[in-house]
């Protein structure tokens, strides 16, 4: 019990509107120490007992204009800390070229890390920073730069050059230097590695110490990985899990006795794959587990608290050799109905968190009101105005043309300051080919990840019509795939093999990093069993300057792709957030005012793409859609996300489908192909 004098001194801080902020409470007596884990039950922060109530917000998945309101939402829920990863692939997009907000990359505006750290403090939140180098995060290549593949340095690497630059930028934002960062996580789930190397972890640790990092250094793994991925004598170890907190914390205490317990990642749900099932985690199950953690008592970081979007081509994938399963545009944060959705909506979990923290947090500090929601609106449908076939783009607007004897992986192209191609599409073009009747094209090995084949600018590979097609030509599952190119002889033909990168593995069998090369690289391309050589390789990275420069648009002549389609969306008033409704398109990518919003697939489970208002402008807005197969006549909009689960099976040639989106089941029978209009289901959390 506090002495009577102590109670008198605290009274101004625990009554009415005079409650202290987090920073006032933990620094009012001066600043002498940071976060420490040297006693059971509780951490201490500056000498006072401290429980970490944290939520994950990835600054690189949320528009910079929405950082502050997003942080306000975290603080208003009663949390005292925000956690974020730091993506190496964005901050060093080319080897030796860095972007921390002014580097000129496509994601430049998302990368003002120092501003994010300062804004967090201004919103009364401490920061747990997780720089990796491997972050997983359901992000492309787990946050590793794709150019590492061409340097043959391995999957789990530390790069002293990069870390010296990164840590020099964040050092002054440490708590003990009057900043916001109370802890750093080295590596991520390194205990998964088949042969974890303590010398590697020690080298990372030394880099932090050499760069004047004084805050608590941490690691995290699922509990069954033990302490293989950490240095127990030097660092605190947290665990990651999605259920059964009591037993998981007991396991942690067995490994790491006489220290507080913490879930660095308590998973609020799971993620979805394109064409797969829609995953959710109901609020009641979440609340029960969350209360078990708080009452233990345990510290916790909710992974993830605020949704966010894998804009552009930055989604991750899971590797199950020899196939790769691509994650949808929104990470697990959005798909699993997190406390705050991709577009900033509150779910029941948000209010449950607020209620439980008020109940269990023994430290009472000032908590602001819950911010109002950012408004969303829809716009009238806009008819497609112009078209630019991919064949014409390759003929007249190629960004690069590289001569190569053989097909090679996109990462091995000598572009981007010798860093190769990381994302987008790569075209392998062979000109002046004489095709006899029924010429067979063969691609050795697996395609990474999807492929379209054009002859003289006309698509000759199959149009995607059902999920069954993923088992056939054009997709990653099929090895040594073949395609008949023509039914009549052709002279001086041009063959374009267009390969899409659909996401690199972000986790799983991490030692198989060399399986993440994209394009054609596992073998040769053959015509009637003869190897084709002397290719022209054209990388299509869909960068802003190039897509904005596309011209020679023509009136719509066909709805069959691959082609770019253009509309001009006129917005009279101030723009608002919205969704692009892509249910009537097939597969492709959407670019808004030069920025790559992301990918879509008609079979879901995600059927609408989030477009934040900061990406729009009053007046003319340029929307370009790169459709692989069948285009719609209009661009349509929605105020809400649209998700659908598609399950199907075969029975005597009849395909049965049902769609689930928190509504009664709808059954559709199709005796031929799967060409259907999906019932509109708006999933509101």
C-alpha positions, 0 to 999 in steps of 0.5 A: 500500500502506498504511504499516505503522502504518496496518495496525496501526491497522486490525487491530482493525477487520478481524479477527473480531467487531471489524469496524467498522460502516459508520458507524464505518469512515467516521466514526472520524476525525471528520466533514469531508465527505460523498459526493463524485464528483471522481475516477475509479473510486470515490466518496469518503465523508468522504475515504475511497474508497466504492462504493455498494452500494444496494438500493431499499426504498420505505417507502410500499409496506412496512408501517411495522412491517416497516421495521426487519426489511426494512432488516436484510435489506438490510444482511445482504446486504452492502449499505451503502445503501438507496434510496427515492423520496418520493411527493409524492401521499401527502405532500400528498394535498390541496393545502396539506395534508400528511401525514408520519405524522400528517396523517390520510390513508388512508396515514398510517402509511406516511408517517413519513419521518423515522422511516425515515431514522433507522431506516436509520442504526440498521441501519447503512445510508446513504440515497439519497433521491429526492424527485422531484417526478416519481418514476415508481416504477410508482406512480399518476401517477408520484408527482404529486398528482392535484390538479395536473391541476385547477390546469393547471400542467403535468406536470413541475413543481416546487412550492417550497411542498412542497419547502420543507416536505419538505427542512426535515424531512429536512435534519437527517438528512444525513450531514454532520449526523450523519444517514443521507442521503448523496445526493439525486436531483433529478427523475427521468429528465428527459432523456426530456422532449421539451424538457428545460429547464435552467432548470427543473432549475436552479430545483430545484437552487436550492431544495435549496441554499436549504434547506441541503442539503449532500450530493451532488445527483444525476440519473439517466436511461437512457444514451441520454438523454445529459445533457439532464436534468441540470446537468453542472457542478453535479450528478453524473449516474447511469444506469438500465438492465437489461442490458449494464453494460459498454457502458452504463458506457462511454457514461456515461464518454463523457458524464461522464469522470473520475468514478465510474460508477453505475447508479441503477437496475439493473432486477432485472426488469420489471412486469406489467399486468392481463390481460397476460403474467407477466414474470420475470428469471431469477437466472442472468442477473441474477447475471451482469450484477450481477457485471459491474457490481461487477467494473467496478468500478461503484456500483449501486442495485438497483431494486428490492431489497425488493418491496412493494405498491401498496396501495389504488388506488396502482398506476401505468399506462402510456399508449399513447394512446388507451388506458391499461394498468393495472399490477397491485397489486404493482410490478415488485419483486414480480412479477419475483422480486426479491432479497426478495419482497413478503412478505419472502421471500428469492430466489436473487438475494438470496444471489447478491448477498451472495456477490458483495459479499463477493467484490468489496467491498474495505471489510470491515465488520460484516455482521449475520446474515440475519434469519429470515422473517416467518411466514405462515399460512392460515385456513379459508375463510369463507362470505360472510355479507352483501351490500349492492348498489351501488344501495342504497349509492348510494340510502342511503349516498352519501358526497357528492352533487354537482349538475352540468350535465354530466359532469366528470372526478373531479379537477374535483369540488369536494371534499377542500378543493377538491382534487377526487377522486384515486382510487376510483370516480365515479358519474354518476346521472341520475334520473327518465328515461323509457326507450323500448324499446331506448334506446341510451346512448352515451358520447362519447370514451373511458372512463377507465378502466372503466365499469358501467351500472345501471338501477334498481340492476340491472347492464345492461352486460356481465359481464366473462367474457374478455379479449376483453371489454376490447375492448368496452363498459365499457373504455378501449379503445373510443371512442364506446361504446354500450349498449342499456339495456332491452328494455321501456319503463321510466318514471322510471328511474334510470341510474347510470354507474359509472366506475373509476379503474384507475391513472394513467400513471407514465411514458411520454409524459409530456407527455400529462399531461392524458390522465390525467384520470379518469371521464367528461370526453372528451365527453357522455353521450347517450340516443338521441343526445340529450345528458343533463344535470343529473347527480348525481355521487357520488364513491366514494373507499372511504375508511376512515371511509365503508366502516366506516360501511356498514350495512343489510347483508342476506343474500345474494340474488344473486352478481351485482354490483356489490355489497359483500360482507362477512365477519367473519374470526375470528383466535384467536391473534396474526395472521400474514401471509397472502394473500387468494386471489381466483381465484374472484372476477371483478374488484373491490377488497378492504378489510380492517379499513377499509384498502384492500388493493387490486384483483383481476382473475380473469385475473391475472397476480396472483391473490392479495392480500398482507395483512400481519399489522399490518393484522389483529388478534386477534379480529374482522376485517372484510373487505369486497369490492366485486365488479363482476360475479360474486361467490364464495360464500367468502373463501379464503386462501393462504400463498403468492402466486399468479401466472399468465400467460394467453395466448390466441389464436383459431382457427376460433372455438376459444379456446386458453388456457395458463397458465404459472407455472414449471410444465408447461403446461396446455391448456384449450379453451373453445368458448363463453365463458371461464368457468373455474377456474384451476389452483392454481399457487403461485409460490415464489421 
